Structures are given as structure tokens and as C-alpha cells.
């Protein structure tokens, strides 16, 4: 059985793969609505699966107009 964290990770990686510049920007709340989860679940995925150790730069802004920006660094 695939975990929710894995589903979110796969979704974000698919968006990155489809991106022309190896980066995406998405609303944390929109992402939470897509997966019917709390925003803290999104934070968990970002912290554990999209960090600099595995080749990603993550920038976030919280609040009403908040976003998540993920950039694949191409270190692989």
C-alpha cells in the first residue's frame, strides 16, 4: 500500500518532471486540498523528501498568499 507521503512525493516529482525549468510553485493549501490532508503533512514530505541532501531547494512562504517553490538542483 502506498502511503500518503509517497503519493505527495510522486505528484510533486511528476510536476517537476513536466516543468521546463526544473522548478515548480504551488500553494500549500491547494496541495493539501488535492490530497485531502492537513498542511503539516505537506511540510513533512518537503522536509523528508525534498531537501538539499537529495538535490532539491525548497522555498516556502506561509500565509494567505503563501506558496511552495521546489527547484531540482541537478546534482544527481
C-alpha positions in Angstrom: 0.0 0.0 0.0 1.3 3.4 -1.0 1.5 6.0 1.8 0.1 9.4 1.6 3.6 10.9 1.9 4.7 8.8 -1.1 1.7 9.9 -3.2 2.5 13.5 -2.5 6.2 13.0 -3.3 5.3 11.2 -6.6 2.9 14.0 -7.5 5.5 16.8 -6.9 8.2 14.8 -8.8 5.8 14.4 -11.7 5.2 18.2 -11.7 8.9 18.8 -11.6 9.5 16.3 -14.5 6.9 18.2 -16.6 8.4 21.6 -15.8 10.6 23.2 -18.4 12.9 24.8 -15.9 13.1 22.0 -13.2 11.1 24.1 -10.8 7.5 24.3 -9.6 5.5 26.7 -7.5 2.3 25.6 -5.8 0.1 26.7 -3.0 0.4 24.6 0.2 -3.3 24.8 0.8 -4.1 23.7 -2.8 -1.8 20.7 -2.4 -3.4 19.8 0.9 -6.9 20.0 -0.7 -5.8 17.8 -3.6 -4.7 15.1 -1.1 -7.3 15.8 1.5 -4.8 16.3 4.2 -3.6 18.9 6.6 -0.8 21.3 5.5 1.6 19.8 8.1 1.6 16.6 6.1 2.9 18.6 3.2 5.6 20.1 5.4 6.6 16.6 6.4 7.0 15.5 2.8 9.0 18.6 2.0 11.3 18.2 5.0 12.0 14.5 4.5 12.0 14.0 0.7 12.8 17.4 -0.9 15.9 18.7 0.9 19.4 19.7 -0.3 20.8 16.3 0.6 18.8 14.7 -2.2 19.2 17.6 -4.7 16.3 20.0 -4.1 16.0 23.6 -3.0 12.7 24.3 -1.2 11.5 27.8 -0.5 8.2 28.4 1.3 6.1 31.4 2.3 3.3 30.8 4.7 0.1 32.8 5.0 -2.8 33.7 2.7 -0.8 34.2 -0.4 1.7 31.5 0.6 3.4 29.2 -1.8 5.9 26.4 -2.0 8.7 26.6 -4.6 10.8 23.5 -5.3 13.8 23.6 -7.6 15.6 20.4 -8.7 19.3 21.2 -8.4 20.5 18.6 -10.8 23.2 17.2 -8.5 22.4 13.6 -9.5 
